[in-house]
Amino acid sequence: MTRSRCAASFCTVCGSCFNLNLFPNIACSMAFFRVLRPVSVNETEIHHAVITMDGGPAAANRARLRLHEHFQGPMGFGTPDDSEAWERVQKGAQAGTDLWILLNRGLPGERITEDGRASDVSAETGMRAAYQQWKKLMTA
């Protein structure tokens, strides 16, 4: 398991201040829940759901929904960028064995904890862990 936290007490980008990635295909924060489902070697479905508070204040749930739309929507801060990155990784993986995919963002600040690794919310710690686990399973 990998965890990340924002340095700020409240993240104005996604409203979450943490990411939780569960191998192999689940990611969530306080604002969203995402499930990635491989369809074929060239296609993956991504399902997003906003997380609101059952019985919580309507204004707070609306704000949560707006944060989710701002970050995960088709013109949001995160989804278009993430989708482009995933597509480029897929193309890069087909380029040959001598091409490296760099996932070193946040590596200097990563630290080992009792329950895994922790890092800044913008680090690629979760991606590194997922690829390491995938490689371990594929070479077992």
C-alpha positions in Angstrom: 0.0 0.0 0.0 1.2 3.5 -0.7 0.0 6.7 0.9 0.6 10.3 0.0 -0.2 13.6 1.7 -0.2 17.2 0.7 2.0 19.5 2.7 -1.0 21.9 3.1 -3.7 21.3 5.6 -6.3 21.6 2.8 -5.6 21.0 -0.8 -7.3 23.6 -3.0 -6.8 21.4 -6.1 -8.5 18.2 -5.2 -9.8 18.9 -1.7 -8.3 15.6 -0.4 -4.8 16.0 0.9 -4.2 12.3 0.4 -4.1 9.5 -2.2 -4.6 5.9 -1.5 -3.7 3.3 -4.2 -4.6 -0.3 -3.7 -2.9 -2.7 -6.1 -3.8 -3.6 -8.7 -6.6 -1.2 -9.7 -8.2 1.0 -7.1 -7.4 4.6 -6.1 -9.2 6.9 -3.8 -8.9 10.2 -1.9 -11.3 12.1 0.3 -13.0 13.4 -2.9 -13.1 10.4 -5.3 -13.0 6.7 -5.8 -11.5 5.3 -9.0 -11.5 1.7 -10.4 -9.4 0.8 -13.4 -10.5 -2.2 -15.4 -8.3 -3.6 -18.2 -10.4 -4.5 -21.2 -7.6 -5.6 -23.5 -3.9 -5.0 -23.9 -4.8 -1.7 -25.6 -7.8 -0.5 -23.6 -8.7 0.2 -20.0 -12.0 1.4 -18.6 -11.8 4.0 -15.8 -14.7 4.5 -13.5 -14.8 7.6 -11.2 -17.2 8.2 -8.4 -17.3 11.2 -6.1 -17.3 10.5 -2.4 -19.9 12.5 -0.5 -21.1 12.3 3.1 -24.2 10.2 3.7 -26.6 12.5 5.5 -24.0 15.3 5.5 -24.7 19.0 4.8 -26.0 19.5 1.3 -23.6 22.5 0.8 -20.6 20.4 1.8 -21.6 17.6 -0.6 -22.1 20.1 -3.4 -18.7 21.5 -2.8 -17.2 18.0 -2.8 -19.0 17.3 -6.2 -17.6 20.5 -7.6 -14.1 19.6 -6.5 -14.5 16.2 -8.1 -15.7 17.7 -11.4 -12.9 20.3 -11.3 -10.2 17.6 -10.9 -11.7 14.4 -12.5 -14.0 15.8 -15.2 -13.2 15.6 -18.9 -11.8 19.1 -18.8 -10.5 18.8 -15.2 -7.1 19.4 -13.7 -6.3 15.7 -13.4 -8.1 13.4 -15.8 -6.8 14.9 -19.2 -3.3 15.0 -17.9 -3.4 11.4 -16.4 -5.1 10.0 -19.5 -2.3 11.5 -21.7 0.4 10.2 -19.4 -1.2 6.7 -19.4 -1.4 6.7 -23.2 2.2 7.8 -23.6 3.4 5.1 -21.2 1.5 2.5 -23.2 3.1 3.7 -26.4 6.5 3.9 -24.7 6.2 0.3 -23.5 5.8 -0.8 -27.1 9.0 1.0 -28.2 11.4 -1.7 -27.2 13.4 -2.9 -24.2 16.0 -0.2 -24.4 13.6 2.6 -23.6 13.2 3.5 -20.0 10.0 4.9 -18.4 11.0 7.4 -15.6 8.9 7.4 -12.5 11.2 9.3 -10.2 9.1 12.2 -9.2 9.2 12.6 -5.4 11.8 9.8 -4.9 14.1 11.9 -2.6 11.2 12.6 -0.2 9.8 9.1 -0.1 10.1 7.3 3.3 9.4 3.9 4.5 6.8 3.6 7.2 5.3 0.7 9.2 2.6 0.1 6.6 4.4 0.8 3.4 5.9 3.9 1.8 4.8 7.5 2.3 5.5 10.6 0.2 4.2 13.9 -1.0 0.8 13.7 -2.7 2.4 14.7 -6.1 5.1 12.0 -6.0 5.0 8.9 -8.2 5.4 6.6 -5.2 2.2 4.7 -5.9 3.1 4.2 -9.6 6.6 2.9 -8.6 5.0 0.4 -6.2 2.4 -0.8 -8.7 5.0 -1.4 -11.4 7.3 -3.2 -8.9 4.4 -5.4 -7.7 3.3 -6.1 -11.3 6.9 -7.1 -12.3 7.1 -9.3 -9.2 3.9 -11.1 -10.1 4.8 -11.5 -13.8 8.2 -12.9 -13.1 7.2 -15.3 -10.3 
